[in-house]
Structures are given as structure tokens and as C-alpha cells.
């Protein structure tokens, strides 16, 4: 655990772990729609609202504002279709936690407790796809080295 966010996540997760359970690795992931689809939602909102505003005869300034608001709306829709997860490798197993769709990483509940030896699979690309406890998750490349440590410790 090298990053500040990892230390913060561990601290915020303590109330959801068993007494004395020690976190070894942290991995942030997201479920729901493909992360690249979030970009598509944003772009559709941005371009779609601006095009409609301009086609309706709005001034270019309103078209720009409308495009920005449309992009915001598209981004919010994309975020609403995304579930955010914290995956912790502890001394006792793998714990999957849920955290809110908006705001910081504040775990709210335990979704799954998986045994030691749970495989994450090979991760590659900007957003790697894996599955844990029957849920498809996407892991950003920033967290791939931590995921590799999962495999080394658990595999």
C-alpha cells in the first residue's frame, strides 16, 4: 500500500472488518457499465444538447452552455449506472466493499467475503475486466500492480 488513498481507504474500512483483521492490499474497482461508456454518455450529452440548441436557433453562447449542461447530465447518468467497489486483501481473505456513487471513497457495507486464494485473473489495458463473487468489475491500470500483488500472495 503505497498511495495516500490506500491508507485512507484502510482507515475508513476498519469498522467493516473483523476485529484484528489486517489489510495487506487495496484495490479500487467499479462495476456496472464499461468505464468507456461513461465517456460516451458525457459526449452524447455534450454534443446532443448543443446540436439541439443550435438547431433550434439558440445563440452560440447558449449552445455552449447547453452543451456543458448536457455533458454534465450525461456524466451524471454514466455515474449513476456505475457501482464502485473496494477490494481488500486481508490476512484472512478477500473482502469486497461497496462505496457511494458520488463523493470520496467511504466504504458503506461488506458485499462479499471471499477465501484466501481467490483469483483476480490477468489484468491488462487501461480498464481491465475481472469478476469477483459473480460481479463483473473494471480495474484501472493504476491498480494493476496491486492486483498483481493479490495474485502473488493469494495465487
N, C-alpha and C positions, 0 to 999 in steps of 0.2 A: 504494500500500500504506500504509494509514493506521493500521491496528489493530496492537496488540501481537501478536495471534495470527498475523497475516500475516507479521510479521517472524520470529516463532518458527518458522512453517512453512517459510519460505525457508531459515532456518538449518538446520533438520532435514532438508531435502530436498537439500542440496548434494551429498551423497555419491551421489545417484541421477541427478544431472545430468551432462552432458558437461563436460569441462574448459573453463573460461572462459564457460560459458553463464550469462547474466544473466536473472534473473526480473524481469518487468515488473508482473505482476498475479497475485493469488492468488484462487482461488475454491474454497470448500468445498461439496461436494455429497454426496448419498447415493443409492445405487441400491437395488435390491430392492423391497420393498413400499412403497406410498404412505405418506408420513410420518403422515398422519392415521390410517392403520390401526394405527400403534403406540399411539395413544391408545385405540383400540377394544380392542386386546389388554389394555392396562392396566385399562380399565374392566370388561371381561369378567372378568378375574381378580379384581378388587376386589369386584364385585357378586356374581359367581358363587360364590366361596368363602364369602363372608359369608352368602349366602342358603342354601347347603347346610348351613353350620354352625348357623344359626338353626333351619332346618327339622329338623335332627337333634336339636334340643333343647339346644344348647350355650348357655351363659350369654352375655349380651350382650357381656361383656368379651372372651370367646374369639371371638365373632363378629367383633368389631372387629379383633382381632389376626389372625384368619384372613383377613379382608378385606384387611388391609395386606399380608400374605404373598402372598395371591392377586394383588394388584396388582403386587407386586414380580415374581412369577413371570410374569405377563402382560407386564410391561415387558421382562423378560429375553428372553422369546420374541420379542417385537417387535424387539428389538435384534439378536437372532441372525439374523433374516430381512432385516437391513439391511446393505448394503455401504457403506462410507464411502470417499469419494474426495477427493483434492486435485487441482484442475486449475490448472496453472501456465501463464501466457502468458510465454514467454521471448523473447529476441531471435532465436531460431531456429525457434520453432514453439510448439505447444501440447503440454504433457506431462501425462498423466493418471497419477496415482499412487494406489496403494492404501494405506490405513492401517487399523489394527486396529478391530475391532467395539466394543471396550471400552477405556476409558482415553483418554489425550490424543491429539493429532494428531501421530503419529510415522509418517511415510511409510515403507513397508517395501519396495515394489517398483514399478517402472515397468510400467504396464499398456498404455500406448499413447503413441506419439509421432506427433503429427498436424502437418501442414504449416501454415505461416503462411496465413491466410485461412480457417481452419476456422471455420464459423459456429456460434454457440451458440443462435441463434434469439431470439425476443422472450420475455422473462420477465415475468410478472405474477402477482399474487396472493401469498399467504403462502408457498406452496410451488409454485414454477414447475417445469414438466416440460420437459426438453430431452433431446437424445440426442447422445452422443459415442461414436464408434467402435462403433456398434451397441448401446450400453448406454443404457437409459433412466435418466436421473439427475433428481433433485429438488434444486432450489436454493432455499434460504430467502431471503426478501426482504432480509435483512441483506446478502446478497452480490450483489443485483441491480445495484447501481451499479458494482461491479467487473466484472460480466458485461457491462454496457453499455460499459465501457472496452474489453473484449475486442472488441466489435463495432466500436467506433470505430477501434481500432488494426489490427484484422485484416480488417474487412469491406470 
